[in-house]
Amino acid sequence: MRFPVRLSPPATAAAATAAAVLAAVALRSYLHTRSSMATSAHRRGSAGGITLVVSGKSTEDQHLLATATGGGSLALGEEDSVEEITVSLDSGAGAGFDAGAYMAALRASRFGRWMLWSPRLASTHDLVTQNFAKLPVGVVCVADVQFKGRGRSKNVWESPPGCLMFSFTSQKEDARKLPLMQYVVCLAMTEAIKELCCAKGLPELDVKIKWPNDLYLKGLKVGGILCTSSYQPKVYNICTGIGLNVDNEEPTTCLNAALKEMKANSSTLKREDILASFFNKFEVLFEIFTNEGFQALEEQYYNSWLHSGQKVVVQDGPEAQRADSVVTIQGLTPAGYLYAIGEDGKSYELHPDGNRVSEKEDGNSLLSQDIPEQAARCPWLQLLHESNSTHLLLRPQPPSLPHHRLRSALLKITKQPQ
């Protein structure tokens, strides 16, 4: 794990501590007003500077992160600048994110122990991506409101108040594991939510994974994951962003609304508890993933996803002669793509793609006319579609992935789609 090295020398440690205490005094009055700040910031977009509150699991963690973010050294894009950085030494107050409550619930030692919080921010993902080298690996950035949240395929993630929005950093040396990282994150979040509900005596929220990186509850999307990476000598820097509808029923539904539907007088979940529970679970799964590979987590993953045994329709051939065929999803290939078997017994690997789809009268998806040029040139590229608008490219399994080996690894998957 890399750490910034610009720590205060022993001769100035007392002065640094005194400055932090003074900052904490100023923070108390600031925290009482941050709820209204978040609401107004959501309306005015990116105007004005950005306020960041720095927190740590320990005093040393706080000073480490404060040093790394000091001196106006953070990059936030051309439109924004850091207006204020404050070191948080108390639990906070008001309706904003409670750093103290989060840190008290956090048990992880590698992830989430350094936190940057802002009442409004263009994108938590952009902040950690642009400043990866300046921040300790494992840092998390949380925002109450985002106005340029990032989704997959350059989509914008809607980020209203009540949504848990955060991004954090990690590293991997093995490039083959990069595509699988998003699955570990999805699994960690689904299990964290279930364990938190159990610990608090709440009805279980059966959040499911919709491949490759969405979270669904009762047929509606409640969360999404974005993983990006960059390479430096001998290691890949990974930035993971998550948006989770906790207390906002728009644009779909949220966790707390589902709890109220299940039990009218039910208590609700707090963002701080969910975030801490996520890192507590993710750190365990990350260690297993690093030491044993994703195969050690496959059974847990398949128990949490929507697709085992799911039948999807494939449109094959030129438009004038296009025929439908059915394939059944079996699991994942070693590379992290969907593994499916056709009615003819052939094995297929399904890849995510950005094609648009439109709805037919019978509810099935119909391929629109904007097929990528490479698909028109390559006869082995076909389009997979289904009623819930998953966009995939289908191709026969390459020789490098023997069918019999994949089948033997996936025979245990027998559940039917829900």
C-alpha positions as CSV (number, residue, x, y, z in Angstrom):
1,M,0.0,0.0,0.0
2,R,1.4,3.4,-1.0
3,F,1.1,6.4,1.3
4,P,1.9,10.1,0.8
5,V,5.3,11.0,2.4
6,R,4.7,14.6,3.1
7,L,4.0,14.2,6.8
8,S,4.7,17.0,9.2
9,P,8.2,16.7,10.8
10,P,8.3,16.0,14.6
11,A,9.2,19.7,15.3
12,T,5.9,20.9,13.8
13,A,3.6,18.0,15.0
14,A,2.2,20.1,17.9
15,A,1.4,23.0,15.6
16,A,-0.3,20.6,13.2
17,T,-2.5,19.2,16.0
18,A,-3.4,22.7,17.2
19,A,-4.4,23.7,13.7
20,A,-6.6,20.6,13.4
21,V,-8.4,21.4,16.7
22,L,-9.1,24.9,15.5
23,A,-10.4,23.5,12.2
24,A,-12.7,21.2,14.2
25,V,-14.2,24.2,16.1
26,A,-15.0,25.9,12.8
27,L,-16.4,22.6,11.5
28,R,-19.1,22.5,14.2
29,S,-21.0,25.5,13.0
30,Y,-20.4,24.6,9.4
31,L,-21.9,21.1,9.8
32,H,-25.2,22.6,11.1
33,T,-25.8,24.3,7.8
34,R,-24.6,21.6,5.3
35,S,-28.1,20.1,4.7
36,S,-29.3,23.4,3.1
37,M,-26.0,23.7,1.3
38,A,-26.5,20.3,-0.3
39,T,-30.0,21.1,-1.4
40,S,-29.1,24.5,-2.9
41,A,-26.0,23.0,-4.5
42,H,-28.2,20.4,-6.3
43,R,-30.1,23.3,-7.9
44,R,-27.2,25.5,-8.9
45,G,-25.0,22.8,-10.4
46,S,-21.2,23.5,-10.5
47,A,-21.2,27.1,-9.6
48,G,-18.9,28.1,-6.8
49,G,-16.0,26.3,-5.0
50,I,-16.0,22.8,-3.6
51,T,-15.8,22.1,0.2
52,L,-14.1,18.9,1.3
53,V,-14.2,17.5,4.8
54,V,-11.3,15.2,5.6
55,S,-11.8,12.3,8.1
56,G,-9.9,9.3,9.3
57,K,-10.3,6.3,11.4
58,S,-7.5,7.6,13.7
59,T,-5.9,10.9,14.3
60,E,-2.9,9.7,12.3
61,D,-5.2,8.8,9.4
62,Q,-6.8,12.3,9.5
63,H,-3.4,14.1,9.4
64,L,-2.2,11.8,6.6
65,L,-5.1,12.6,4.4
66,A,-5.1,16.3,5.3
67,T,-1.5,16.5,4.3
68,A,-2.1,14.8,1.0
69,T,-5.0,17.1,0.1
70,G,-3.5,20.3,1.4
71,G,-2.0,23.2,-0.4
72,G,-4.7,23.3,-3.2
73,S,-3.0,20.3,-4.8
74,L,-6.2,18.4,-5.7
75,A,-7.4,18.3,-9.3
76,L,-11.1,18.6,-9.9
77,G,-11.4,19.4,-13.5
78,E,-11.5,22.8,-15.3
79,E,-14.8,24.0,-13.9
80,D,-14.3,23.4,-10.1
81,S,-11.8,24.3,-7.5
82,V,-11.4,23.3,-3.8
83,E,-12.7,26.2,-1.8
84,E,-12.2,24.7,1.7
85,I,-10.6,21.7,3.2
86,T,-11.5,20.9,6.9
87,V,-10.2,18.3,9.2
88,S,-13.1,16.5,10.9
89,L,-12.4,15.6,14.6
90,D,-16.0,15.0,15.7
91,S,-19.0,13.0,14.6
92,G,-20.7,15.9,12.8
93,A,-24.4,17.0,13.0
94,G,-27.2,17.9,10.7
95,A,-28.5,16.0,7.7
96,G,-25.2,15.5,5.9
97,F,-23.1,12.4,6.0
98,D,-22.0,11.7,9.6
99,A,-18.3,10.8,9.4
100,G,-18.1,9.9,13.0
101,A,-20.9,7.4,12.9
102,Y,-19.4,5.9,9.8
103,M,-15.9,5.5,11.3
104,A,-17.3,4.0,14.5
105,A,-19.0,1.3,12.5
106,L,-16.0,0.6,10.2
107,R,-13.9,-2.5,11.0
108,A,-11.9,-2.7,7.8
109,S,-8.2,-1.9,8.1
110,R,-7.3,-1.3,4.4
111,F,-10.4,0.3,2.8
112,G,-12.4,3.3,3.8
113,R,-10.3,4.4,6.8
114,W,-9.6,7.7,5.0
115,M,-12.6,9.7,3.8
116,L,-13.2,12.8,1.8
117,W,-16.8,14.1,2.1
118,S,-18.4,17.0,0.2
119,P,-22.0,18.3,0.4
120,R,-21.9,18.7,-3.4
121,L,-19.4,17.5,-5.9
122,A,-19.4,17.0,-9.7
123,S,-18.2,13.4,-9.4
124,T,-16.6,11.4,-6.6
125,H,-15.2,9.1,-9.3
126,D,-13.5,11.9,-11.1
127,L,-11.9,13.2,-7.9
128,V,-10.3,9.9,-6.9
129,T,-9.3,9.1,-10.5
130,Q,-7.6,12.5,-11.1
131,N,-5.8,12.4,-7.7
132,F,-5.0,8.7,-7.4
133,A,-1.3,9.3,-6.9
134,K,-1.8,11.9,-4.2
135,L,-4.1,9.9,-2.0
136,P,-3.6,6.7,0.1
137,V,-4.8,3.6,-1.6
138,G,-8.1,2.6,0.0
139,V,-9.4,6.2,0.3
140,V,-13.1,6.8,-0.2
141,C,-14.8,10.0,-1.4
142,V,-18.5,10.5,-0.5
143,A,-20.8,13.2,-1.7
144,D,-24.4,14.1,-0.6
145,V,-25.2,15.4,-4.1
146,Q,-23.5,14.8,-7.4
147,F,-24.3,16.8,-10.6
148,K,-22.0,14.9,-13.0
149,G,-22.1,11.3,-11.6
150,R,-20.6,8.7,-13.9
151,G,-22.2,5.5,-15.1
152,R,-21.2,2.8,-17.6
153,S,-20.7,3.8,-21.3
154,K,-20.3,7.5,-20.3
155,N,-23.9,7.6,-19.0
156,V,-24.7,10.1,-16.3
157,W,-25.9,8.6,-13.0
158,E,-28.7,10.6,-11.4
159,S,-27.6,11.5,-7.9
160,P,-30.4,13.2,-5.9
161,P,-30.2,13.7,-2.1
162,G,-30.7,10.5,-0.2
163,C,-28.6,8.4,-2.5
164,L,-25.3,6.9,-1.2
165,M,-22.7,8.0,-3.7
166,F,-19.0,7.1,-3.2
167,S,-15.8,6.1,-5.0
168,F,-12.8,4.4,-3.6
169,T,-9.4,3.2,-4.8
170,S,-7.6,-0.1,-4.9
171,Q,-4.8,-1.8,-6.8
172,K,-4.2,-5.1,-8.6
173,E,-1.1,-6.6,-10.2
174,D,-2.8,-9.2,-12.3
175,A,-4.5,-7.7,-15.4
176,R,-6.7,-10.9,-15.8
177,K,-8.5,-10.1,-12.6
178,L,-9.5,-6.5,-13.6
179,P,-12.8,-7.5,-15.4
180,L,-13.8,-9.5,-12.4
181,M,-13.4,-6.7,-9.9
182,Q,-16.8,-5.3,-10.5
183,Y,-18.4,-8.7,-9.6
184,V,-16.6,-8.7,-6.3
185,V,-17.9,-5.2,-5.6
186,C,-21.5,-6.1,-6.5
187,L,-21.3,-9.2,-4.3
188,A,-19.9,-7.2,-1.4
189,M,-22.7,-4.7,-1.6
190,T,-25.5,-7.3,-1.8
191,E,-24.2,-9.2,1.2
192,A,-23.5,-6.1,3.2
193,I,-27.1,-4.9,2.8
194,K,-28.4,-8.3,3.9
195,E,-26.1,-8.6,6.8
196,L,-26.9,-5.1,8.0
197,C,-30.6,-5.8,7.8
198,C,-30.1,-8.9,9.9
199,A,-27.9,-7.2,12.5
200,K,-30.6,-4.4,12.9
201,G,-33.5,-6.8,13.0
202,L,-35.0,-5.5,9.8
203,P,-36.7,-7.4,7.0
204,E,-34.2,-8.8,4.6
205,L,-33.8,-6.9,1.4
206,D,-33.1,-9.4,-1.4
207,V,-30.9,-7.2,-3.6
208,K,-29.8,-9.0,-6.7
209,I,-27.0,-8.5,-9.2
210,K,-28.0,-7.8,-12.8
211,W,-24.9,-8.6,-14.9
212,P,-22.6,-7.0,-15.4
213,N,-22.8,-4.2,-12.8
214,D,-26.3,-3.2,-11.7
215,L,-28.1,-3.9,-8.4
216,Y,-31.9,-4.7,-8.5
217,L,-34.6,-5.0,-5.9
218,K,-38.1,-6.3,-6.8
219,G,-37.4,-5.8,-10.5
220,L,-36.2,-2.2,-10.2
221,K,-32.7,-0.8,-10.4
222,V,-31.5,0.6,-7.1
223,G,-27.7,0.7,-7.7
224,G,-24.9,0.7,-10.1
225,I,-21.1,0.1,-10.1
226,L,-18.4,1.6,-12.3
227,C,-14.8,0.3,-12.2
228,T,-12.1,2.0,-14.2
229,S,-8.4,1.3,-14.2
230,S,-5.1,2.8,-15.3
231,Y,-1.6,1.2,-15.5
232,Q,1.6,2.2,-13.8
233,P,4.7,0.1,-13.7
234,K,3.8,-3.3,-12.2
235,V,0.4,-2.4,-10.9
236,Y,-3.1,-1.3,-12.0
237,N,-4.8,1.5,-10.2
238,I,-8.5,0.8,-9.8
239,C,-11.2,3.4,-9.1
240,T,-14.6,2.0,-8.2
241,G,-17.7,4.2,-8.0
242,I,-21.0,3.1,-6.5
243,G,-24.4,4.8,-6.5
244,L,-27.1,3.2,-4.3
245,N,-30.7,4.5,-3.7
246,V,-31.0,4.5,0.0
247,D,-33.6,7.1,0.9
248,N,-34.6,8.5,-2.6
249,E,-37.6,6.9,-4.3
250,E,-36.8,8.6,-7.6
251,P,-35.9,7.8,-10.3
252,T,-36.9,4.1,-9.5
253,T,-37.2,3.1,-5.8
254,C,-34.9,2.8,-2.8
255,L,-34.0,0.5,0.0
256,N,-35.9,2.3,2.7
257,A,-39.1,2.5,0.6
258,A,-38.9,-1.3,0.2
259,L,-38.5,-1.7,4.0
260,K,-41.6,0.4,4.6
261,E,-43.6,-1.7,2.2
262,M,-42.5,-4.9,3.9
263,K,-43.2,-3.5,7.4
264,A,-45.0,-0.2,7.9
265,N,-43.3,0.7,11.2
266,S,-39.8,-0.6,10.2
267,S,-36.7,1.3,11.0
268,T,-34.7,2.5,8.1
269,L,-31.1,2.1,6.9
270,K,-28.6,4.9,7.1
271,R,-26.0,5.7,4.5
272,E,-23.2,5.7,7.1
273,D,-24.0,2.1,8.2
274,I,-24.3,0.8,4.7
275,L,-21.0,2.3,3.7
276,A,-19.2,0.8,6.7
277,S,-20.9,-2.6,6.2
278,F,-19.8,-2.5,2.6
279,F,-16.1,-2.0,3.4
280,N,-16.2,-4.5,6.2
281,K,-17.5,-7.1,3.7
282,F,-15.5,-6.0,0.7
283,E,-12.2,-6.2,2.5
284,V,-12.9,-9.9,3.3
285,L,-13.9,-10.7,-0.3
286,F,-11.0,-8.8,-1.7
287,E,-8.6,-10.9,0.2
288,I,-10.2,-14.1,-1.0
289,F,-10.2,-12.8,-4.6
290,T,-6.6,-11.8,-4.4
291,N,-5.3,-15.0,-2.9
292,E,-7.7,-17.7,-4.4
293,G,-9.2,-16.1,-7.4
294,F,-12.8,-15.4,-8.3
295,Q,-13.6,-19.1,-8.5
296,A,-13.6,-19.1,-4.7
297,L,-16.5,-16.6,-4.8
298,E,-18.4,-18.0,-7.7
299,E,-21.0,-19.9,-5.7
300,Q,-21.8,-16.8,-3.5
301,Y,-22.0,-14.7,-6.7
302,Y,-24.4,-17.0,-8.4
303,N,-26.6,-17.1,-5.3
304,S,-26.9,-13.3,-5.6
305,W,-27.4,-12.8,-9.4
306,L,-30.5,-12.9,-11.6
307,H,-29.4,-14.9,-14.5
308,S,-28.8,-18.6,-13.7
309,G,-31.0,-20.6,-16.1
310,Q,-32.3,-17.5,-17.8
311,K,-33.3,-18.0,-21.4
312,V,-32.6,-15.1,-23.8
313,V,-33.4,-14.6,-27.4
314,V,-30.7,-14.1,-30.0
315,Q,-31.3,-12.6,-33.4
316,D,-28.9,-14.2,-36.0
317,G,-28.2,-13.4,-39.6
318,P,-28.7,-10.5,-42.0
319,E,-31.7,-8.3,-41.3
320,A,-33.8,-9.6,-44.2
321,Q,-33.2,-13.2,-43.1
322,R,-32.9,-12.7,-39.3
323,A,-33.9,-15.7,-37.2
324,D,-34.5,-16.0,-33.5
325,S,-32.7,-18.6,-31.5
326,V,-32.7,-19.2,-27.7
327,V,-29.7,-19.6,-25.5
328,T,-29.6,-20.4,-21.8
329,I,-27.3,-18.6,-19.5
330,Q,-25.1,-21.0,-17.4
331,G,-22.7,-18.7,-15.6
332,L,-19.5,-16.8,-16.2
333,T,-16.5,-17.7,-18.4
334,P,-13.0,-17.5,-16.9
335,A,-12.7,-14.0,-18.5
336,G,-15.8,-12.8,-16.8
337,Y,-18.3,-12.8,-19.6
338,L,-21.6,-14.6,-19.7
339,Y,-21.5,-18.2,-20.6
340,A,-24.5,-19.6,-22.4
341,I,-25.5,-22.8,-24.3
342,G,-27.8,-22.7,-27.3
343,E,-30.6,-25.2,-28.1
344,D,-28.2,-26.8,-30.6
345,G,-25.7,-27.5,-27.8
346,K,-23.1,-24.9,-28.9
347,S,-21.4,-22.8,-26.2
348,Y,-21.4,-19.0,-26.4
349,E,-19.7,-16.1,-24.7
350,L,-21.8,-13.0,-24.3
351,H,-20.2,-9.6,-24.1
352,P,-21.7,-6.2,-23.0
353,D,-22.3,-3.7,-25.7
354,G,-23.9,-0.3,-26.2
355,N,-26.5,-1.0,-28.8
356,R,-29.9,0.6,-28.4
357,V,-33.0,-1.5,-28.3
358,S,-36.7,-0.8,-28.7
359,E,-39.7,-2.7,-27.4
360,K,-41.9,-5.0,-29.5
361,E,-45.6,-5.3,-28.7
362,D,-45.0,-8.7,-27.1
363,G,-42.5,-7.2,-24.7
364,N,-39.4,-8.6,-26.3
365,S,-36.6,-6.4,-27.4
366,L,-36.1,-5.6,-31.1
367,L,-32.7,-4.6,-32.5
368,S,-32.6,-1.0,-33.7
369,Q,-30.7,0.0,-36.8
370,D,-27.5,1.3,-35.1
371,I,-25.5,-1.9,-35.2
372,P,-21.8,-1.1,-34.8
373,E,-19.8,-1.1,-38.1
374,Q,-17.6,-3.9,-36.8
375,A,-20.6,-6.1,-36.3
376,A,-21.6,-5.6,-40.0
377,R,-18.2,-6.5,-41.1
378,C,-17.7,-9.6,-38.8
379,P,-20.3,-12.4,-39.4
380,W,-19.4,-14.0,-36.0
381,L,-20.8,-10.9,-34.2
382,Q,-24.5,-11.3,-33.3
383,L,-26.7,-9.4,-31.0
384,L,-28.3,-10.7,-27.8
385,H,-31.4,-9.0,-26.5
386,E,-34.0,-9.5,-23.8
387,S,-37.1,-7.9,-22.4
388,N,-35.2,-5.9,-19.7
389,S,-33.0,-4.2,-22.3
390,T,-29.7,-5.8,-21.6
391,H,-27.3,-5.1,-24.5
392,L,-24.9,-7.8,-25.4
393,L,-22.8,-9.1,-28.2
394,L,-22.8,-12.8,-28.8
395,R,-20.0,-14.9,-30.3
396,P,-19.2,-18.6,-30.3
397,Q,-16.7,-19.6,-27.6
398,P,-13.1,-19.2,-28.8
399,P,-10.9,-22.3,-28.9
400,S,-8.9,-21.0,-26.0
401,L,-11.8,-21.7,-23.7
402,P,-12.6,-25.4,-24.0
403,H,-16.3,-26.1,-23.7
404,H,-16.0,-29.2,-21.6
405,R,-13.9,-27.5,-19.0
406,L,-16.4,-24.6,-18.7
407,R,-19.4,-27.0,-18.5
408,S,-17.8,-29.0,-15.7
409,A,-17.2,-25.8,-13.8
410,L,-20.8,-24.6,-14.2
411,L,-22.8,-27.8,-13.8
412,K,-23.6,-26.8,-10.2
413,I,-25.7,-23.9,-11.4
414,T,-29.2,-25.2,-11.6
415,K,-31.5,-22.4,-10.3
416,Q,-34.2,-21.1,-12.6
417,P,-34.6,-17.4,-13.2
418,Q,-36.8,-15.5,-10.8
